């Protein structure tokens, strides 16, 4: 008779699995609550202390940490010395281990105090998993309830071969690795180590993507299990499969919308940069102003909003080709209208105010850059010119800085009355970004507009171009050794300029 050791926190399907094992000639050994559940359902399970000859102690902290458990798991059946050793010591082989772990992640999501978090750190479970997985040639290791049926079928049909067992071991080591990474991240937070010497980040695959940045590239979406709420927690209500670019653009759109708090705002994104952003008195007003900011570039773009979309707004959105419409909610009529475009991806955002994440990570062929997320906006609105900005201009300056923060650098944003007029980004020269923004919008009237720059002016050429276009106020971070040249030219032109203090490069 073969022996299976079963000890699970998640008891879904465990009775049926053990009934299947019994029917295949397995003797079941179990612990604690799992043992009770099995016995209640008529399974003749043996208590672990009857195997070890040692009681569970320390409130269950020690129950499977015993040579008769780990010896039964780790001895190699093809090594005569191992076989002789366990025989002499009265150690019975354990041929299958079914274990899942204490719910540390669940406790984390519930914000349990450190004392309870510590009690949710499993010791015996990971130890048994690792022992069984190390000796996978001889021991089946089962850590996922979704594998129960496949394991029973493989045993029954004698297809539990090397490759089958290897895949179970791979899954097991992945599980313990992710578990330990989460615990490590938790304690890094407890001790306040923001950039630990070893940064353990475990990623769980959550979604297959249509393709990568280009159609020849495969892609999947993973999530950091440690993060409890994400801006990219969404429910897809309609449309075709999401692509890599869709997700990347969506993040920029939703993060930009989050900057505006309670203000009603619409953000249109194309190729990961804003093309039309506007606040409004109503959602409809906000969307129409954003659309009119650049009705050409919005075509094939992504729209994210921070309001419930109504039928009138949905009707306007339906008139053009959009890849994604993302909102915290939709009227029933609005949803019906938008769903008439079968390929339109409609996403309901679950956590528009999420701020759990703190890292911006770039993986560069084995080298990884890790920085804090850019969560700050303005240090101080410091007027550096003789001319003072009006309250309306100050409002537009703040609006412009929120938008330009999400434009590829070098970045320029020209705004007026809470709406973008022109955006220039991704240039190797700052003045080229400004010139592109102006020249690409020949029908726009820039008189009275505000210019926002993501970084300082190295020369005063941007001031001259802005003045020639009729722009009436400028906001930029400041910090150039030639700041005074720009200040002097602003004073000559009568243009108020404000330094915001924080640069917002986006690469």
N, C-alpha and C positions, 0 to 999 in steps of 0.2 A: 504494500500500500504506500502511495506517495503522500507527502505531507505539504499542506499549504498553511502559511501564516498570514492571517488577515487582521488588520487593524486600521480602521478608516475613520476619518472625521466626517467626510461626506458619505452618508450611508445610502444614497440613491442607488438602487439596483443591486446592493450587496447581498441581500437574501437570495435573490434569483441566481446570482453568480455562484454563491456557495452551494446552493442546491445543485447547480450544474456540475460543480467540482465533485460533490459527493457522488453524483451519478457516474462520474468518470473514475471513481475509486480513490479519491483524495480524502485524507483525514484532515480536519480543520482545526487549527490552533488559533486562539484569538485572545483579545485583551479587553478589559473594561467594558465600556458601553457597547462596543461591537459584539463582544461575547454575549452580553445580555440580549441584544437584538436577535442574534442568530438562534439562541436557545428558545426565545419566545416564539420563533417561527419554526420550531421543530428540527433544527439542525444540531447534530450531536457534536458540538464544538468542545475542544479541550481548553481549559484555562492555561495561560502562559506559565503561571507559577507551578502547575503540575508538570510542566516540561522542564523548567529550570530548577525546581526544588527550592525556589527562593520567592518570597512574597513580593508583590508590588509594594513599593515604599515611597515615602516622601511625596504623598498626594499624587502618585502616578508618575512622578518625574523619572523614577527608575523602575522599569518593568521588563524591557527587552534587551537591556544592556548586559548581556550575559554570554559566556562562552558557549553555552548549549544552544543559543540562538545564532550567534555569529560564526561559531564553529560549524554549525549545520548549514550555514549559507556559504561560507567561504572555502570549505575544503574542496579540492579538485578531485573529481571522481576518477580521473585518468592518471592520478599519481598514487602509486601503491602506499607510499609512506603516509600521505594524507589520509587515505582510507583506513590504514592501520591505526593512526593516531586517534581518529574520532571513534573508532570501534573500541579501543582500549579505554577511552574516557566516557564511554556511554553516551556519545552525542549522536542523535538521530538526524539524518539528512532532512533538510527543508528544500523542497523542490519548486515551490512557488511562493512568492511574496506579493500580497495585495495591500498596498499602503497608500493613503493620501494624508496630507499634513495638517497640523493645526492651522486654523484660519487666521494667520497673521495679517494677510491683506484685508480681510473683513474687519478686524480690530482696528487697523490703520484707518480705514474709511469711516469708522465710527468714532475716531479721535479718542481712543481709550487712553487713560493715564499710563505712565511708563510701567507701573507695577503690573497692570493687566497685559500690556504689550509683551513684557518679559515672559509672562506665563503662557503666551501664545507663540513662543518660540519652541518649536518641536526639536527634540534631541534624538529620541529613539527612532522616530520615523525616518529622518534623513539617513541615520546610521544604517538602518536595515535596507533602505533603498540602495545606498551606495554599495553595501556588501553584496546584495543580490545582483546589482547591475555589474559590478566588477566580475562576478562569476556567472555572467549571463549564459555561458555555454551549458551550464548545469542547472541554472535556476531561472525560472521565468519571473520577471519583475513587472508587475501591473500597477500603474500609478494613475491611470485615467479610466473613469467609469465607462467612457465611450468605447473602450477596448474590450470590455467584458465578453461580449458575444464573439468577437474575433478570436479571443484567446481560447474560449471553450471550443469553438469550431476547429481551431488548429490542433488542440490536444486530441479531440475526438478523431480527427482525420489524419493525425500524425504528420501534420505539416508545420509543426512548431520547430522548424529547422534553425540552423545557425543564423540565417538572414532575418528570420522572423524575430528571434530572440535579440539579435543585435539592434533591431529597430526599437524594441521595447526598452532596451538598455539606454539607447540614445535619448529617447523621450524621458526616461527616468533621470538621467544626469542633467538634462535641460531643466527639469522641474526643480531639482535641488539647487542648481546654479541660480535660477531665478529667485528661489526662496531666500537663499543666502544674500543675494544682491539686494533684495528689498530690505532685509534686516540691516545690512550694512548702511544703506541709504538712510534708514530711520535713525540709526545711532549717529550718523554724520550730522543730521539735523539736530539731534539732542545736544551734542557737544558743540554745535555751531561751526563745523568745518565745511565751509562752502565749496572749497576746492581741495578735496582730500587727495592724498598721495595716490590712492587707488580709487578711481571713480567707477563704482559698479552700477551699470545701467543695464537692466534687463528689458528686452523688447519682445512683445508678444504679437504675432501676426493676427490681424483682425480683418483684413479685407484684401482680396485680389483686385488689382487695378487693371483697367483696360489695356494700358501699355505705359511705358515710361515717358521720359521727356520727349523721346521720339518713338515712332511706332516699332522700330527694330529692337527696342529695349524693353525687357520684361520688368514688371514692378509690382510690389505689394505694399500695403500700408501696415505699419506696426504701431503699437502703442506702448508707452512707458507705463507699466502697471503701477508704479509708485505714485503717478499723478492721478488724483482723485477726480478732478474736473478739468476738462480741456475745452478750448474754443472750438476744436474740431470734433466734439461730441455732437453728432447729428443723426437724424432719422431721415433716410431717403424715402420720399413719398411718391416719386415718379421719375422716369427717365432711364437712360441707358447707363451702363457701368461707368463709374468714375475713373478718370485717368490721373496719372502722376501730376500733370500740369494743372488739372482741375483742383486737386487738393492743395497744391502750392499756391495757386491764385486765390483759392477760397480762404486760406489762412490770412493772406495779406488783406483781403477785403474785410474779413470779420475782425481782425485785430485793429484795422483802421476805424471801423464802426465803433468798437469798444472805447476808443479814445474820447468819444463825444458824450459819454455818460447818458444823462437824461434828455439831451437834445435829440430831436428827430432828425435822422441822417440817412442818406443813401450813398453807398460807395460802389462805383463801377470800376472793375479791374480788368485789364487786358495785358497778358503776358507779364503777370506779377507786378504791374505798376498801375497806379490809379489813372483813369482817363476822365472821370467825371465824379465829383463829390459835391454834395449840397445838403445843407440843413433846410428845414422848412417848417411851416406852421402845422402841416398835416403830412401824413405819409405820401399822399398823392402829390402834394406840392413839392416835397423833398425829391421824389423820384423824377418828376418832370423837370425840375431844375438841374438835376444831375444828368439826365438824358440830354437836355439842351446844351449842357456844357461842352459835350463832344458827341453829337449823334452819329458820327462816322466811326470813331474808335470803339464805341460801346458794342458795336455789331460783333457778335461772336464772343462777347466778354462774359464776365460774372458780375452779378449784382447781389450785394448783401445789404440788409437793412436792419435796423434795431426796433422796428415797429411791426404790428400785425398788419399784414397786407390785406386790403379790402378789394372788392370787385372792380372798382374804378381803376385802381392802380394795376391790378392784374390785367385788365383789358389793355392798358397801355403797354405793359411788359410783353404781352402776347403779340404785339404788332411787329416786333423785331426778333431776330435770331439771337438768343442768349444761350450760353452753355449751362449756366446755373442761376437759379434764384434761391437765395438763402435768407430765411427770416425766423424769428422766434415763434411766429404763429401765422396762420392764414384763416381768413373767413372761409366758410364752406363754399360760398359762391366763387370766391377768388381761386380756391383750389380747383374747383370744377373748370373754371376758365383756363387756368394754366395747364391742367392735365390734358387739354385738347391738343397740346403740342407733345406728342408721345415721347420724343427724345429729350425734351427739356428736363434736366435734373432739378427736382424741387427738393430742397433740404430744409428740414425743421431743426433749428439750432437749439440745443438743450442748455448750454451754459454760456450765454453771451458775455457774462461778467466774470468768467473763470480766470483765476490768477494763481493757480497752483504751480505751474511750470516756472522754472527760474533759469534754465540753461538754453543757450543758443549753440547748437552743435553742428560742426561741419566736418564730414568724414572725407579725408583727402588721401585716398589710396594707402591706408594703413596709418596715416598720421591724422590725429583728431584735434581740431581746435574747439575749445570750450570757453564760452564767455557768458556773462550774465545777460539775460534778456534786457533789451533797451526799454526799460519801463518809465524812465523819466522823460519829461517833455521840455520844460522851461525852468531854468535856474532863477532868473530875475529879468523882468522886462525893463532894461536899462536904456533910457533915452540918451543918445550920445550926440545929438545934433541940437542946433539952436531951435529949430522948429519942433514943436511938440505934436505928437499924433493925436487925433481926435479919439473919442471913445469908440466910435464905429471902426476906425482904422485899427485900434488896439484889438477889437474883437476879430477883425479879419486877419490880423497878424497871428493870433492864437490859432485861428482856423487854418491858416496857411501852414503853420509849423506842424500841425497835426497831420496834414496831408503830405507835406514834403518828406516827412519822416519815413513814409512808405514808398517813396519813389526811388528808383535805382540811381545811385550817385554817378557823377555829379548831378545834383537835382535842383530844379527851380520850379516854383509853383506861383502862378499869378492868380489872385482871388479878388472877388468883390462881392460884398453883401452876402457872405456865407455861402459862396459858390465858386468853384474853380472856373477860371476863364481859359487858362492855358497851362500845360505842364511840359517841362523839358527834363529828360533824365538820361542816364547812362552814357554821358559824354566824358571825354578825357579832359575837356576844358570847361570850366564853369560858364564862361561867357558864351560858349557854343550852346550849352543847355538853354540859356536865356534866349539867345538868338533863334534857336529852333522853336522854342515855345511861341515866340512872337510871329516868326515867319510861317509857321504851320497853321496859324489862326488869323489869316489876313482880314477876315470879316469881323473880328472882335474889336470892340472899343475899349482900350486899356486906360482911358482917362479916368483918374480917380481910383484905380486899382492898387492893390498891395502886392508887393513881391516878397516871397519867402524863399530863403536859401537854406539848404541842409548844412552848409559849412561856410566858413568865412570867405570874404572876397580877397584873393591874393593881390589884386590890382583894383583900380577904380573904374575899369572898363564896364563892369556890370551896371554901375551907377549911371554911367553915360548912356548906355543902351536903354536902360529903364526910363531915364528922363526923356529921351528922344521918343519913346513910345507913349508917353503921357502918364506913366505910373507915378503915383503920388506919395507912396510910403514904402519903406523897406524894413524887413526884419531878417536878421541873420545872427549866427552865434557870436561873431566877433572872435578876436584872438590872433589876427594876422599882424605881422610886424609892420604892415602897411595899412593898418586900420585907419590911420589918420588921413591918408590920401582919400579914402572913400568918404570919411566924415566931412572932409573939407569940400569935396565936390557936392555932397548932399546939401551942405550949408549954402553953397553957391547957387544950387538949383532950387533951394527952398523945400527940400524933401526931408521929412522927418525919418530918422533911422533909429531902430531899436536893436540892442544886442540881447539875445535870449540866453546866452551862456552855455548851452548844450549843443554839441554837434550831433548830427544824425545821419552819418554815412550808412548806406545800405548796399552791400555787395553780394 
